Amino acid sequence: MATHISRRELLGAAALLSAASLVGCSDPTNNTPARAAERVVNVYLGGKPKIWSPLAPGSAPDQQVMSFIWHALVQADDKEVLQPMLCESFDVSEDARTFTFHLRQGLEWSDGTPFTSKDVLFTFNTYADPKSTNAAAGVYKVVQGVAEFTAGTATSISGFEAPDEHTFVVTTVDPNYGFLMQISSHWILPEHILGADPIESVAQNPFFMNPNVSLGPYVFVQYKTDQYVELKKNPSYFKNEVQIDKVFLKPLTSDVAVAQLGTGEVDIASISATDLPTVEGQDGVEVTTIEGIVLQRLVVNQAKPYFADVRVRQAILCGIDRQGIVDTVLGGQGKVPNSILGPAWTPDDVDPYAYDPDRATQLLTEAGWDFDRTIDLMMIPGARDKDQAATILQDQLGQIGVKVTISNVQGAEMADGYTNKTYDMLIGGAGAADPWLNYGITGCDQQFPAGGNIGYGCDPEFDALMKEANATADEAQRRELYEQAARQDNQTISYPLLYNAYSLWAHNTRVEDFKAKDGAFWGQGDWKIKA
């Protein structure tokens, strides 16, 4: 008797074979009936993780895993608004120098050890001490007493205080309201696990390869190398009873992730705009669009005289049809940004630098541009939106007399380029929920290696506005000052900005109360499986 096999069954079989070749026949993430019974969710991880340590230089896959198991004192929610997390509330003094955190009472680590201000004091002391070799130490230079402690003239950091088990206080040298957002991704560590280590070796503690004690909604179980990270629910999670038993985070290629969304083998995945039509045609899959904060910027080396003239940077913007890139490459899923502070903080009365080749050519001529010069554009290939955008800008800049060659490089080569100031242009991402965090890539005193200003620009007027905004806790005053700073940056162009792509997340409708933000998950402890 002939057996009829539907097209959907064939697709499902093909996807299962593809997954089996990647992760093996015993992969528990592929047992769909068992997943339903055990309330298991599979999540696409956009790369292979390495280590789950807040002290290590952050990579997106590592950070995504850690966001399930760690919490910070405060965290930015899916609207990029700071919310108290391990604290019940927090206070900021009028001079934006003293930050008081009122910790949640009765919290326990997943092994039953009480959570107290000792954990917070230990964590902040570790972050602030350069001897811990952590990537965040620079953030804490603003804290009172850090300079003296680092110099060896003090034995402790006076700006950190734990007056009782449920209170933690930070005092900064100067007003610094942006400090709150800077620490919003600095996870709090268990003092009872790591506190006995010498500061020089704490980052090498084996715990970070098996962080099985947590305060987050999930607890680390294991990492099957290149296959999946397995997490289980934390029964003592402080916010609520976690409704999902297990989460498997799977490092896959984006095309496999999209295919497995269609077969139900992946429940949650970030997707690109180019995959949106495919995903929207899949049964039982819902797409969430988030107007994100990440800007793709064209970094031009202002240490080179021909890019130091602002008219050249203005000409570059006028010579690229940025709205056309948003409409075609991103399928309309994005915006054109007109200051480094991003669309949310940039007023409408700025110059939009609309596509105008005639204006671009005039600006180049006024600046004395050498039309025989060839510019090299460095980029790391592989992201389809950036690959396509680079080809478009190469063609369009060529039409106004800026000859561009594209060099596909790896991260180390790109780093060599801006470290030695030898590069011409590169494409890179930037973005921050709080405008102050952009100072690290624009400030005159932040030019690499002192900071992240790899464009080597300097605008003292912009810096002054940024510092004044960060020195006030009044939200209305901060916004007014940041909008002034955005207008200034719009004229001087620290970085020619290409586009602000929306963040697209797809999830199986069996997962309820799903939330995410730009490049990260949110509220994982609230996710549920449809009954």
GUVOFI-716714 format. One record per residue (C-alpha): x, y, z; residue number from 1; chain. Coordinates in nm, 3 decimals, padded with zeros to 5 digits. Layout:
<recs>
px py pz num chaine
X Y Z NUM A $
...
</recs>
This chain:
<recs>
px py pz num chaine
00.000 00.000 00.000 1 A $
00.139 00.340 -00.095 2 A $
00.198 00.590 00.182 3 A $
00.138 00.959 00.116 4 A $
00.405 01.190 00.262 5 A $
00.321 01.561 00.270 6 A $
00.560 01.836 00.165 7 A $
00.570 01.960 00.524 8 A $
00.671 01.612 00.648 9 A $
00.947 01.599 00.388 10 A $
01.074 01.938 00.497 11 A $
01.062 01.829 00.859 12 A $
01.255 01.511 00.782 13 A $
01.519 01.706 00.590 14 A $
01.560 01.951 00.873 15 A $
01.588 01.670 01.125 16 A $
01.861 01.505 00.920 17 A $
02.040 01.839 00.895 18 A $
02.017 01.891 01.270 19 A $
02.129 01.534 01.339 20 A $
02.441 01.589 01.134 21 A $
02.514 01.894 01.347 22 A $
02.436 01.769 01.696 23 A $
02.403 01.390 01.686 24 A $
02.113 01.150 01.719 25 A $
02.102 01.170 02.098 26 A $
02.042 01.545 02.100 27 A $
01.762 01.601 02.356 28 A $
01.667 01.928 02.185 29 A $
01.526 01.735 01.887 30 A $
01.276 01.521 02.080 31 A $
00.973 01.737 02.014 32 A $
00.709 01.533 02.208 33 A $
00.937 01.519 02.513 34 A $
01.000 01.891 02.487 35 A $
00.628 01.955 02.503 36 A $
00.582 01.726 02.804 37 A $
00.876 01.867 02.997 38 A $
00.811 02.230 02.901 39 A $
01.140 02.262 02.713 40 A $
01.231 02.557 02.490 41 A $
01.501 02.564 02.222 42 A $
01.667 02.900 02.152 43 A $
01.891 02.994 01.859 44 A $
02.231 03.118 01.971 45 A $
02.400 03.333 01.706 46 A $
02.748 03.196 01.758 47 A $
02.948 02.951 01.968 48 A $
02.983 03.047 02.335 49 A $
03.316 03.026 02.514 50 A $
03.293 03.122 02.882 51 A $
03.021 03.248 03.117 52 A $
03.220 03.507 03.306 53 A $
03.124 03.874 03.349 54 A $
03.496 03.940 03.392 55 A $
03.581 03.823 03.039 56 A $
03.556 04.042 02.728 57 A $
03.194 04.008 02.626 58 A $
03.077 03.826 02.315 59 A $
02.712 03.817 02.212 60 A $
02.665 03.439 02.258 61 A $
02.829 03.446 02.602 62 A $
02.619 03.744 02.710 63 A $
02.297 03.584 02.590 64 A $
02.363 03.272 02.797 65 A $
02.463 03.475 03.103 66 A $
02.141 03.678 03.084 67 A $
01.951 03.360 03.181 68 A $
02.160 03.287 03.492 69 A $
02.282 03.624 03.625 70 A $
02.122 03.951 03.732 71 A $
02.255 04.303 03.789 72 A $
02.140 04.556 04.048 73 A $
01.949 04.742 03.776 74 A $
01.882 04.637 03.417 75 A $
01.737 04.800 03.106 76 A $
01.404 04.641 03.013 77 A $
01.262 04.575 02.667 78 A $
01.188 04.949 02.636 79 A $
01.547 05.034 02.740 80 A $
01.418 05.180 03.068 81 A $
01.618 05.101 03.382 82 A $
01.437 04.870 03.623 83 A $
01.542 04.762 03.974 84 A $
01.643 04.398 03.963 85 A $
01.845 04.271 04.261 86 A $
01.744 04.588 04.440 87 A $
01.387 04.680 04.532 88 A $
01.459 05.044 04.454 89 A $
01.745 05.289 04.406 90 A $
01.801 05.657 04.482 91 A $
02.018 05.910 04.301 92 A $
02.132 06.224 04.481 93 A $
02.052 06.564 04.329 94 A $
02.416 06.612 04.233 95 A $
02.418 06.272 04.056 96 A $
02.714 06.153 04.263 97 A $
02.561 05.917 04.521 98 A $
02.370 05.605 04.419 99 A $
02.194 05.410 04.693 100 A $
02.060 05.061 04.619 101 A $
01.804 04.906 04.854 102 A $
01.854 04.533 04.800 103 A $
01.574 04.281 04.791 104 A $
01.544 04.096 05.119 105 A $
01.509 03.720 05.153 106 A $
01.687 03.640 04.825 107 A $
01.890 03.320 04.801 108 A $
02.140 03.191 04.550 109 A $
02.026 02.870 04.383 110 A $
02.236 02.668 04.633 111 A $
02.044 02.820 04.926 112 A $
02.308 03.074 05.036 113 A $
02.152 03.412 05.129 114 A $
02.217 03.703 04.895 115 A $
02.342 04.015 05.080 116 A $
02.535 04.336 05.024 117 A $
02.855 04.133 05.077 118 A $
02.799 03.985 04.731 119 A $
02.755 04.329 04.579 120 A $
03.058 04.477 04.757 121 A $
03.273 04.183 04.650 122 A $
03.150 04.212 04.290 123 A $
03.208 04.587 04.259 124 A $
03.551 04.564 04.424 125 A $
03.640 04.294 04.172 126 A $
03.517 04.494 03.873 127 A $
03.698 04.808 03.989 128 A $
04.036 04.642 04.047 129 A $
04.245 04.622 03.726 130 A $
04.433 04.328 03.880 131 A $
04.124 04.115 03.819 132 A $
04.195 04.158 03.445 133 A $
03.828 04.222 03.376 134 A $
03.696 04.414 03.077 135 A $
03.483 04.657 03.280 136 A $
03.748 04.811 03.507 137 A $
03.749 05.138 03.313 138 A $
03.386 05.206 03.404 139 A $
03.476 05.223 03.773 140 A $
03.752 05.484 03.741 141 A $
03.482 05.743 03.816 142 A $
03.419 05.597 04.163 143 A $
03.558 05.784 04.463 144 A $
03.873 05.619 04.595 145 A $
03.942 05.393 04.296 146 A $
04.239 05.603 04.183 147 A $
04.396 05.588 04.530 148 A $
04.329 05.216 04.565 149 A $
04.480 05.143 04.223 150 A $
04.785 05.357 04.304 151 A $
04.838 05.165 04.628 152 A $
04.782 05.463 04.859 153 A $
04.457 05.317 04.998 154 A $
04.367 04.965 05.105 155 A $
03.999 04.987 05.010 156 A $
03.771 05.184 04.779 157 A $
03.599 05.459 04.977 158 A $
03.326 05.503 04.715 159 A $
03.180 05.157 04.786 160 A $
02.986 05.115 05.111 161 A $
02.768 04.835 05.249 162 A $
02.624 04.991 05.567 163 A $
02.401 04.687 05.628 164 A $
02.309 04.357 05.464 165 A $
02.043 04.515 05.245 166 A $
02.199 04.847 05.138 167 A $
02.480 04.929 04.897 168 A $
02.606 05.280 04.817 169 A $
02.829 05.406 04.536 170 A $
02.980 05.755 04.536 171 A $
03.145 05.896 04.225 172 A $
03.410 06.169 04.206 173 A $
03.208 06.384 03.966 174 A $
02.839 06.388 03.873 175 A $
02.777 06.082 03.656 176 A $
02.414 05.988 03.601 177 A $
02.510 05.758 03.315 178 A $
02.688 05.532 03.563 179 A $
02.356 05.355 03.627 180 A $
02.324 05.238 03.268 181 A $
02.692 05.146 03.256 182 A $
02.653 04.896 03.541 183 A $
02.322 04.758 03.411 184 A $
02.498 04.468 03.239 185 A $
02.746 04.400 03.520 186 A $
02.619 04.080 03.675 187 A $
02.649 04.028 04.051 188 A $
02.875 03.738 04.151 189 A $
02.854 03.494 04.447 190 A $
03.102 03.601 04.714 191 A $
03.076 03.263 04.888 192 A $
03.202 03.089 04.571 193 A $
03.471 03.332 04.454 194 A $
03.556 03.551 04.753 195 A $
03.852 03.343 04.875 196 A $
04.040 03.373 04.546 197 A $
04.333 03.616 04.513 198 A $
04.220 03.907 04.297 199 A $
04.479 03.818 04.031 200 A $
04.330 03.471 03.977 201 A $
03.956 03.511 04.037 202 A $
03.888 03.539 03.662 203 A $
04.043 03.195 03.609 204 A $
03.820 03.022 03.863 205 A $
03.675 02.699 03.710 206 A $
03.333 02.816 03.830 207 A $
03.304 03.035 03.520 208 A $
03.311 02.723 03.301 209 A $
03.037 02.566 03.513 210 A $
02.842 02.851 03.677 211 A $
02.590 02.625 03.850 212 A $
02.499 02.872 04.127 213 A $
02.280 03.158 04.013 214 A $
02.029 03.427 04.105 215 A $
01.864 03.433 03.765 216 A $
01.562 03.234 03.648 217 A $
01.778 02.947 03.524 218 A $
02.075 02.745 03.647 219 A $
02.357 02.626 03.422 220 A $
02.363 02.247 03.367 221 A $
02.616 02.173 03.093 222 A $
02.765 02.278 02.762 223 A $
02.783 02.009 02.496 224 A $
03.056 02.169 02.288 225 A $
02.927 02.322 01.964 226 A $
02.588 02.155 02.023 227 A $
02.392 02.327 02.298 228 A $
02.400 02.495 02.637 229 A $
02.156 02.330 02.876 230 A $
01.986 02.527 03.153 231 A $
01.725 02.422 03.409 232 A $
01.479 02.637 03.598 233 A $
01.586 02.789 03.927 234 A $
01.327 02.674 04.185 235 A $
01.425 02.955 04.424 236 A $
01.400 03.239 04.168 237 A $
01.290 03.550 04.353 238 A $
01.045 03.706 04.106 239 A $
00.808 03.419 04.040 240 A $
00.783 03.046 03.979 241 A $
00.961 02.976 03.650 242 A $
00.721 02.799 03.415 243 A $
00.973 02.645 03.172 244 A $
01.165 02.340 03.293 245 A $
01.464 02.350 03.057 246 A $
01.617 02.580 02.799 247 A $
01.859 02.464 02.530 248 A $
02.056 02.739 02.356 249 A $
02.180 02.608 02.022 250 A $
02.467 02.762 01.821 251 A $
02.346 02.729 01.461 252 A $
02.393 02.909 01.133 253 A $
02.115 03.156 01.062 254 A $
01.979 02.956 00.767 255 A $
01.950 02.639 00.979 256 A $
01.785 02.839 01.258 257 A $
01.526 02.977 01.017 258 A $
01.457 02.629 00.876 259 A $
01.417 02.486 01.227 260 A $
01.175 02.764 01.319 261 A $
00.956 02.628 01.040 262 A $
00.978 02.268 01.164 263 A $
00.931 02.356 01.530 264 A $
01.279 02.243 01.637 265 A $
01.374 02.599 01.731 266 A $
01.128 02.803 01.936 267 A $
01.303 03.141 01.956 268 A $
01.547 03.308 01.716 269 A $
01.674 03.648 01.614 270 A $
01.640 03.688 01.237 271 A $
01.760 03.927 00.968 272 A $
01.533 04.141 00.751 273 A $
01.625 03.925 00.451 274 A $
01.474 03.621 00.628 275 A $
01.156 03.803 00.728 276 A $
00.941 03.697 00.427 277 A $
01.032 03.331 00.485 278 A $
00.959 03.342 00.857 279 A $
00.632 03.531 00.812 280 A $
00.516 03.243 00.591 281 A $
00.581 02.979 00.857 282 A $
00.290 02.832 01.052 283 A $
00.281 02.895 01.426 284 A $
00.561 03.154 01.424 285 A $
00.520 03.513 01.540 286 A $
00.764 03.800 01.472 287 A $
00.839 04.081 01.716 288 A $
00.991 04.402 01.578 289 A $
01.198 04.620 01.810 290 A $
01.326 04.964 01.719 291 A $
01.675 04.900 01.844 292 A $
01.965 05.116 01.951 293 A $
02.251 04.972 01.743 294 A $
02.375 05.203 01.467 295 A $
02.587 05.089 01.176 296 A $
02.849 05.359 01.135 297 A $
03.109 05.439 00.875 298 A $
03.420 05.508 01.082 299 A $
03.652 05.750 00.900 300 A $
04.006 05.808 01.024 301 A $
04.013 06.177 01.110 302 A $
04.381 06.147 01.198 303 A $
04.430 06.160 00.820 304 A $
04.413 06.519 00.691 305 A $
04.171 06.445 00.408 306 A $
03.905 06.324 00.653 307 A $
03.966 06.598 00.911 308 A $
03.764 06.848 00.705 309 A $
03.401 06.821 00.814 310 A $
03.283 06.899 00.459 311 A $
03.427 06.566 00.344 312 A $
03.229 06.377 00.609 313 A $
02.916 06.573 00.516 314 A $
02.976 06.491 00.149 315 A $
03.001 06.119 00.232 316 A $
02.657 06.130 00.395 317 A $
02.502 06.321 00.104 318 A $
02.664 06.081 -00.142 319 A $
02.503 05.765 00.002 320 A $
02.133 05.689 -00.040 321 A $
02.090 05.578 00.318 322 A $
01.711 05.572 00.301 323 A $
01.743 05.354 -00.007 324 A $
01.958 05.108 00.192 325 A $
01.693 05.096 00.464 326 A $
01.417 05.042 00.208 327 A $
01.594 04.776 00.002 328 A $
01.861 04.600 00.208 329 A $
01.660 04.614 00.531 330 A $
01.321 04.582 00.365 331 A $
01.209 04.897 00.548 332 A $
01.301 04.750 00.887 333 A $
01.508 05.041 01.012 334 A $
01.569 05.414 01.028 335 A $
01.827 05.664 00.907 336 A $
02.010 05.808 01.212 337 A $
02.139 06.164 01.207 338 A $
02.353 06.177 01.520 339 A $
02.561 05.931 01.719 340 A $
02.305 05.958 02.002 341 A $
02.056 05.768 01.785 342 A $
01.700 05.845 01.671 343 A $
01.553 05.838 02.023 344 A $
01.767 06.133 02.135 345 A $
01.803 06.329 01.812 346 A $
01.549 06.611 01.750 347 A $
01.372 06.647 01.417 348 A $
01.526 06.985 01.330 349 A $
01.868 06.847 01.231 350 A $
02.013 06.820 00.882 351 A $
01.888 06.489 00.735 352 A $
02.174 06.475 00.481 353 A $
01.933 06.342 00.220 354 A $
02.079 06.170 -00.084 355 A $
02.209 06.457 -00.299 356 A $
02.508 06.375 -00.522 357 A $
02.532 06.735 -00.648 358 A $
02.562 06.871 -00.292 359 A $
02.816 06.599 -00.212 360 A $
03.035 06.688 -00.512 361 A $
03.018 07.059 -00.426 362 A $
03.126 06.991 -00.065 363 A $
03.417 06.776 -00.183 364 A $
03.528 07.046 -00.425 365 A $
03.513 07.313 -00.154 366 A $
03.721 07.090 00.074 367 A $
03.989 07.046 -00.194 368 A $
03.931 06.672 -00.230 369 A $
04.178 06.484 -00.450 370 A $
03.949 06.303 -00.695 371 A $
04.234 06.069 -00.793 372 A $
04.265 05.941 -00.435 373 A $
04.151 05.585 -00.359 374 A $
04.005 05.505 -00.017 375 A $
04.019 05.160 00.142 376 A $
03.712 05.039 00.331 377 A $
03.780 04.761 00.584 378 A $
03.499 04.535 00.697 379 A $
03.441 04.196 00.852 380 A $
03.230 04.003 00.599 381 A $
02.940 03.770 00.672 382 A $
02.655 03.997 00.784 383 A $
02.428 04.023 00.482 384 A $
02.303 04.374 00.554 385 A $
02.656 04.516 00.591 386 A $
02.787 04.324 00.290 387 A $
02.513 04.466 00.069 388 A $
02.539 04.815 00.215 389 A $
02.915 04.822 00.150 390 A $
02.865 04.738 -00.217 391 A $
02.604 05.011 -00.252 392 A $
02.815 05.279 -00.086 393 A $
03.118 05.178 -00.293 394 A $
02.918 05.239 -00.610 395 A $
02.749 05.559 -00.494 396 A $
03.061 05.720 -00.349 397 A $
03.240 05.636 -00.671 398 A $
02.977 05.836 -00.858 399 A $
03.066 06.152 -00.661 400 A $
03.439 06.105 -00.703 401 A $
03.535 05.912 -00.391 402 A $
03.697 05.592 -00.517 403 A $
03.655 05.305 -00.270 404 A $
03.808 04.959 -00.254 405 A $
03.668 04.703 -00.009 406 A $
03.903 04.493 00.205 407 A $
03.742 04.196 00.381 408 A $
03.936 04.141 00.702 409 A $
03.912 03.960 01.034 410 A $
03.883 04.131 01.370 411 A $
04.257 04.126 01.445 412 A $
04.340 04.299 01.115 413 A $
04.078 04.564 01.177 414 A $
04.215 04.623 01.527 415 A $
04.563 04.666 01.383 416 A $
04.425 04.926 01.144 417 A $
04.279 05.155 01.407 418 A $
04.550 05.085 01.664 419 A $
04.817 05.205 01.421 420 A $
04.591 05.472 01.263 421 A $
04.668 05.328 00.920 422 A $
04.313 05.258 00.802 423 A $
04.094 05.491 00.593 424 A $
03.739 05.374 00.666 425 A $
03.569 05.080 00.833 426 A $
03.215 04.969 00.905 427 A $
03.124 04.895 01.265 428 A $
02.831 04.896 01.504 429 A $
02.769 05.128 01.798 430 A $
02.476 05.216 02.018 431 A $
02.371 05.269 02.377 432 A $
02.047 05.293 02.570 433 A $
02.181 05.592 02.762 434 A $
02.336 05.869 02.549 435 A $
02.627 05.914 02.789 436 A $
02.771 05.577 02.692 437 A $
02.844 05.723 02.346 438 A $
03.102 05.952 02.505 439 A $
03.338 05.656 02.519 440 A $
03.358 05.651 02.138 441 A $
03.347 06.027 02.073 442 A $
03.525 06.211 02.356 443 A $
03.843 06.403 02.285 444 A $
04.003 06.226 02.582 445 A $
03.872 05.887 02.464 446 A $
04.087 05.855 02.153 447 A $
04.222 05.502 02.129 448 A $
04.390 05.353 02.332 449 A $
04.255 05.576 02.612 450 A $
03.903 05.489 02.503 451 A $
03.691 05.371 02.212 452 A $
03.724 05.678 01.991 453 A $
03.876 05.499 01.692 454 A $
03.774 05.777 01.452 455 A $
04.016 06.012 01.631 456 A $
03.777 06.306 01.605 457 A $
03.756 06.580 01.866 458 A $
03.478 06.834 01.924 459 A $
03.519 07.017 02.258 460 A $
03.174 07.178 02.230 461 A $
03.008 06.837 02.190 462 A $
03.210 06.698 02.483 463 A $
03.103 06.988 02.708 464 A $
02.734 06.933 02.632 465 A $
02.765 06.559 02.696 466 A $
02.938 06.614 03.030 467 A $
02.683 06.873 03.138 468 A $
02.397 06.636 03.050 469 A $
02.556 06.353 03.246 470 A $
02.599 06.579 03.547 471 A $
02.228 06.620 03.614 472 A $
01.970 06.376 03.743 473 A $
01.678 06.584 03.614 474 A $
01.539 06.391 03.316 475 A $
01.396 06.694 03.135 476 A $
01.723 06.886 03.164 477 A $
01.920 06.583 03.053 478 A $
01.706 06.540 02.743 479 A $
01.736 06.908 02.649 480 A $
02.115 06.898 02.682 481 A $
02.148 06.569 02.495 482 A $
01.935 06.705 02.213 483 A $
02.171 07.004 02.193 484 A $
02.461 06.759 02.180 485 A $
02.285 06.567 01.901 486 A $
02.247 06.888 01.699 487 A $
02.617 06.959 01.745 488 A $
02.718 06.608 01.640 489 A $
02.488 06.634 01.340 490 A $
02.695 06.928 01.218 491 A $
03.044 06.801 01.299 492 A $
02.976 06.429 01.228 493 A $
03.188 06.224 01.464 494 A $
03.095 05.923 01.251 495 A $
02.899 05.914 00.922 496 A $
02.604 05.692 01.016 497 A $
02.453 05.443 00.772 498 A $
02.140 05.296 00.932 499 A $
01.967 05.189 01.251 500 A $
01.830 04.839 01.182 501 A $
01.533 04.712 01.375 502 A $
01.584 04.402 01.587 503 A $
01.366 04.115 01.465 504 A $
01.275 03.821 01.689 505 A $
01.073 03.518 01.587 506 A $
00.914 03.280 01.833 507 A $
00.690 02.977 01.818 508 A $
00.343 03.066 01.943 509 A $
00.368 02.781 02.195 510 A $
00.593 03.022 02.391 511 A $
00.384 03.286 02.568 512 A $
00.488 03.617 02.726 513 A $
00.803 03.624 02.513 514 A $
00.997 03.951 02.529 515 A $
01.330 04.067 02.394 516 A $
01.516 04.387 02.317 517 A $
01.784 04.493 02.073 518 A $
02.023 04.197 02.058 519 A $
01.922 04.052 02.395 520 A $
01.647 03.865 02.575 521 A $
01.428 04.011 02.845 522 A $
01.208 03.863 03.116 523 A $
01.311 03.501 03.058 524 A $
01.168 03.409 03.397 525 A $
00.823 03.518 03.275 526 A $
00.820 03.304 02.959 527 A $
00.559 03.026 02.955 528 A $
00.454 02.728 02.745 529 A $
00.098 02.746 02.616 530 A $
-00.119 02.502 02.809 531 A $
</recs>
